[in-house]
Amino acid sequence: MSTETSPVELVSSSQPHTGKGLSADGVHVIEPPRARTPRTPRVTRGNFEMWAWLFMRLSGVVLVVLVLGHLVIQLVVDGGVSKISFAFVAGRWASPFWQGWDLLMLWLAMLHGSNGLRTVINDYAERANTRLWLKSLLLVATVFTVLLGTLVIFTFDPNI
Amino acid sequence: MPAGTLYRGREGMWSWVAHRVTGVLIFFFLFAHVLDTALVRVSPEAYDNVIATYKVWFVNLMEYGLVAAILFHALNGLRVIAVDFWSKGTRYQRQMLWSVVGLWVLLMAGAFYPVLKHTLTTWFGK
């Protein structure tokens, strides 16, 4: 006997619809685990989770700069927390640059954190109802906080 | 620890746990922080009042804890991005974690005096 290769073509079991994976006499070499039939439901979900995953990475990089810069300004330079007051905020928000910095930081941090907590809720809340309630609460809190912060930045009045 | 009760349990898992815990802590602080900052819209006195709590010594200490959480989350987040997008990321994930820890220790040592200066000067004078 020789060591000739077998006539059986080795194919991935993930392509049972091609009919490959059958030996010459029609006997299955590998049982197709999930044969697609006309009744197999089409994938109807979008790519939401992929976009959420990508957003976490992109916003994360930007937040490293925005948040660490914020910490240095508020807690490190010019006496750290000692100098923070209404007048200090008024001085910074007189500049559209710092208004924009804080606005972008607010939105990115809230969405990044909110999506992170969504993942945590999905991981640990086992009952479907509990997940729904927790995520509804999270959504309400997030929308409220983002809108409140945005309103405060845009309507800030140093002469209040 | 009995076998099989700890998923992997090495650097990869513990950094994942720490990333979660710090992330949740930072998020809850962020809610409170947007609310306290919103007081600038009420009156200068209301804002300066709430900012006074930031200057109480144990809140000042918690700010150092907040810096610790944010620095770890930021540095480890960059490591996660490297693991996901750099072709050698998974191979060097452990070395990157220890780099994160080393850098974190250095930055925390550097932040100790500036962040806690308010408390240190009120306790020990200038």
HADDOCK unambig.tbl for C-alpha pairs under 7 A between the chains (distance, minus, plus):
assign (segid A and resid 57 and name CA) (segid B and resid 81 and name CA) 6.30 0.50 0.50
assign (segid A and resid 60 and name CA) (segid B and resid 77 and name CA) 6.99 0.50 0.50
assign (segid A and resid 64 and name CA) (segid B and resid 74 and name CA) 5.72 0.50 0.50
assign (segid A and resid 75 and name CA) (segid B and resid 115 and name CA) 5.41 0.50 0.50
assign (segid A and resid 76 and name CA) (segid B and resid 114 and name CA) 4.97 0.50 0.50
assign (segid A and resid 76 and name CA) (segid B and resid 115 and name CA) 5.62 0.50 0.50
assign (segid A and resid 80 and name CA) (segid B and resid 114 and name CA) 6.15 0.50 0.50
assign (segid A and resid 80 and name CA) (segid B and resid 115 and name CA) 5.92 0.50 0.50
assign (segid A and resid 81 and name CA) (segid B and resid 55 and name CA) 6.69 0.50 0.50
assign (segid A and resid 81 and name CA) (segid B and resid 118 and name CA) 6.75 0.50 0.50
assign (segid A and resid 82 and name CA) (segid B and resid 55 and name CA) 6.86 0.50 0.50
assign (segid A and resid 82 and name CA) (segid B and resid 118 and name CA) 5.89 0.50 0.50
assign (segid A and resid 85 and name CA) (segid B and resid 48 and name CA) 5.49 0.50 0.50
assign (segid A and resid 85 and name CA) (segid B and resid 51 and name CA) 6.89 0.50 0.50
assign (segid A and resid 86 and name CA) (segid B and resid 40 and name CA) 6.70 0.50 0.50
assign (segid A and resid 86 and name CA) (segid B and resid 44 and name CA) 5.37 0.50 0.50
assign (segid A and resid 86 and name CA) (segid B and resid 47 and name CA) 6.31 0.50 0.50
assign (segid A and resid 86 and name CA) (segid B and resid 48 and name CA) 6.10 0.50 0.50
assign (segid A and resid 113 and name CA) (segid B and resid 27 and name CA) 5.46 0.50 0.50
assign (segid A and resid 117 and name CA) (segid B and resid 24 and name CA) 6.71 0.50 0.50
assign (segid A and resid 145 and name CA) (segid B and resid 31 and name CA) 6.80 0.50 0.50
assign (segid A and resid 145 and name CA) (segid B and resid 34 and name CA) 6.82 0.50 0.50
assign (segid A and resid 149 and name CA) (segid B and resid 34 and name CA) 6.08 0.50 0.50
assign (segid A and resid 149 and name CA) (segid B and resid 38 and name CA) 6.62 0.50 0.50
assign (segid A and resid 152 and name CA) (segid B and resid 38 and name CA) 5.97 0.50 0.50
assign (segid A and resid 152 and name CA) (segid B and resid 41 and name CA) 6.30 0.50 0.50
assign (segid A and resid 156 and name CA) (segid B and resid 41 and name CA) 6.19 0.50 0.50
assign (segid A and resid 160 and name CA) (segid B and resid 43 and name CA) 6.49 0.50 0.50
